[in-house]
């Protein structure tokens, strides 16, 4: 996990969920989406760190930890798809090494990262976003997003809706309704909704 940013990739021993064979695969260990914006698209489409088993050709997500950096926003997130046994010591060491980032955080659910990107892209689509939204822009906006992602129980509903949608058990309209509820709640964190943000509607998935 503690990979310097100069090493964007590493090799890990993984096990296929289908045939149970073990194999080594190269995974992304550090991505700066300012330099590699395609990573946002891959994360939104659940195609990031997808590996193919050389034995049976089954494709699966490599649930390995990685760093998500947004240099333009001064943000670094350590993403742990699997919660490590030494969570507190890992967090402490990362804070010691990378505490110079203006905003440093930890995600233990890929849905958090998915929705962070969704929120960022949604607010970019609003005309004159700072005027149309109560939460403003810059660091304040980002901290509002992170507060919602880490504390709001609606994140559980988003996670379930995403899973059901990608499994084909629910329509995209159902997911859009959940995301709309979340956007309303994010706006309410700053003291109410603005008409412009209400009528802007949620960004299509």
Secondary structure, 3 states (H helix, E strand, C coil): CCCCCCCCEEEEEEECCCCCCEEEEEEECEEECCCCCHHHHHHHCCCCCEEECCCCCCEEECCCCEEEEEHHHCEEEEECCCCCCCHHHHHHHHHHHHCCCCEEEEECCHHHHHHHHHHHHHHHCCCCHHHHCCCCCHHHHHHHHHHHHHHCCHHHHHHHHHHHHHCCCCCHHHHHHHHHHHHHHHHHCCCCCCHHHHHHCCCCC
